[in-house]
Amino acid sequence: MLEIAALVVSLVALAVTGAVSFRQLRLTEHANTLPVLVDLFREHRSVRLAQARQVVHEQLSAYDLSAGLAGLPEDDRHLVRELAWFYDNLGALVAHGVVDIEPVSGYLGGSVISVWESLQPLVQAERAKRARNAMPDPNRWQEYFENLYHLVRETPADRARAGTHLWRLPQH
């Protein structure tokens, strides 16, 4: 009987140790992710990227997107390229597990979707232009951004927010 009690105590101790180790691992992951997310969210709120989003939403339709980036005036081209690179870089971090999709979708999901849908014709034209110029792997241009768009569509912002145990507002 004493052996069974010792075995039960050992199993309970093993389970508690495993649970504590798992929790510690999650805390470490969050500690490593937090500065990355804070910097990304800060950059997204920057004046420059806000101007870029304004160009995308208010001016892009007036340009010839079939010419790719070349169809934009120089100042707007720089802004749009910077915004696309931001989302492409963010998409790379999500795709490789550096950053979870839930906080990205919960905070930036609407922007990811609206910007991608506005830029998609330009991205397709740019990829075609790169293919004609024999650039290596032309379809890779903005591929992480495109993948991020699909991930956000699979994990909509309202579901990402509601999925956290600390969200109290109703879904829209």
C-alpha positions in Angstrom: 0.0 0.0 0.0 2.9 2.3 0.8 4.3 1.7 -2.6 1.0 2.7 -4.3 0.8 5.9 -2.3 4.4 6.8 -3.2 3.6 6.1 -6.9 0.5 8.3 -6.7 2.6 11.1 -5.0 5.2 10.8 -7.7 2.7 10.9 -10.5 1.0 14.0 -9.0 4.4 15.7 -8.6 5.3 14.8 -12.2 1.9 16.3 -13.4 2.4 19.5 -11.4 6.0 19.9 -12.6 4.8 19.4 -16.2 2.0 21.9 -15.8 4.3 24.5 -14.3 6.9 23.9 -17.0 4.3 24.3 -19.7 3.1 27.6 -18.1 6.7 28.8 -17.8 7.2 28.1 -21.5 4.1 30.0 -22.5 5.2 33.0 -20.3 8.7 32.9 -21.9 7.1 32.9 -25.4 4.9 35.9 -24.5 7.9 37.7 -23.1 9.8 37.3 -26.3 6.8 38.2 -28.5 5.6 41.2 -26.6 8.4 43.7 -27.7 7.9 42.6 -31.3 4.2 43.2 -31.2 4.5 46.5 -29.4 7.0 47.7 -32.0 4.8 46.5 -34.9 1.7 48.1 -33.6 3.6 51.4 -32.9 4.9 51.3 -36.5 1.4 50.7 -37.9 0.2 53.8 -36.0 3.0 55.9 -37.3 2.2 59.0 -39.4 4.0 57.6 -42.4 2.0 54.3 -42.5 -1.2 56.2 -41.7 -0.5 58.4 -44.8 0.2 55.2 -46.8 -3.2 53.7 -45.7 -4.9 57.0 -46.7 -3.3 56.8 -50.2 -4.4 53.2 -50.5 -8.0 53.9 -49.5 -8.6 57.3 -51.0 -6.3 57.7 -54.0 -5.2 54.3 -55.3 -8.3 53.8 -57.4 -7.4 56.8 -59.5 -4.1 55.2 -60.6 -3.2 52.7 -63.3 -2.7 49.6 -61.2 -2.0 47.4 -64.2 1.4 49.1 -64.4 2.3 47.9 -60.9 4.2 50.3 -58.7 5.3 52.2 -61.8 1.7 53.4 -62.2 1.9 55.4 -59.0 3.4 58.9 -58.6 6.8 58.7 -56.8 5.7 59.9 -53.4 2.7 57.6 -53.3 4.7 54.7 -54.7 7.2 55.0 -51.8 4.3 55.1 -49.2 2.5 52.1 -50.8 5.6 50.1 -51.1 6.5 50.8 -47.5 3.0 49.7 -46.3 3.1 46.6 -48.4 6.5 45.7 -47.0 5.2 46.3 -43.5 2.4 43.8 -44.0 4.8 41.4 -45.8 7.2 41.4 -42.9 4.4 41.0 -40.4 3.1 38.1 -42.5 6.6 36.5 -42.4 6.7 36.8 -38.6 3.2 35.2 -38.3 4.0 32.4 -40.9 7.1 31.4 -39.0 5.5 31.4 -35.6 7.4 34.4 -34.2 4.1 36.2 -33.6 0.6 34.6 -33.1 -2.1 35.4 -35.6 -4.7 36.2 -32.9 -3.3 39.5 -31.6 -2.4 40.6 -35.2 -5.9 39.8 -36.5 -7.6 41.3 -33.4 -5.8 44.6 -33.7 -4.8 44.9 -37.4 -7.1 42.4 -39.1 -9.4 45.0 -40.8 -6.5 46.9 -42.1 -4.8 43.8 -43.5 -7.9 42.8 -45.3 -8.8 46.2 -46.8 -5.3 47.0 -47.8 -4.7 43.6 -49.4 -7.9 43.8 -51.3 -7.0 47.3 -52.6 -3.4 46.4 -53.5 -4.1 42.9 -55.0 -4.4 44.2 -58.6 -1.1 46.2 -58.2 0.6 43.1 -56.6 -0.5 40.9 -59.5 0.7 43.4 -62.1 4.0 43.8 -60.2 4.5 40.0 -60.2 3.7 39.8 -63.9 6.2 42.6 -64.6 8.9 40.9 -62.5 8.2 37.6 -64.4 8.7 39.4 -67.8 12.0 40.8 -66.5 13.1 37.3 -65.6 13.5 38.1 -61.9 13.9 35.0 -59.8 10.6 33.7 -58.2 8.5 36.8 -59.2 5.4 35.3 -57.5 7.1 35.6 -54.1 6.7 39.4 -54.1 4.3 40.2 -51.3 3.6 36.5 -50.8 3.8 36.7 -47.0 1.3 39.6 -47.1 -1.1 37.6 -49.3 -0.7 34.6 -46.8 -1.4 37.0 -43.9 -4.6 38.1 -45.6 -5.8 34.5 -45.8 -4.8 33.8 -42.2 -6.7 36.9 -41.0 -9.8 35.8 -43.1 -9.6 32.4 -41.3 -9.3 34.1 -37.9 -11.4 37.2 -38.2 -10.7 40.1 -35.8 -13.9 39.7 -33.8 -13.3 36.0 -33.3 -9.6 36.6 -32.4 -10.6 39.1 -29.7 -13.5 37.0 -28.4 -11.1 34.0 -28.2 -9.2 35.5 -25.3 -10.5 34.9 -21.8 -10.2 38.6 -21.0 -12.5 39.9 -23.8 -15.8 41.2 -22.4 -17.4 43.1 -25.3 -20.0 41.3 -27.5 -19.1 40.4 -31.0 -20.4 42.6 -33.8 
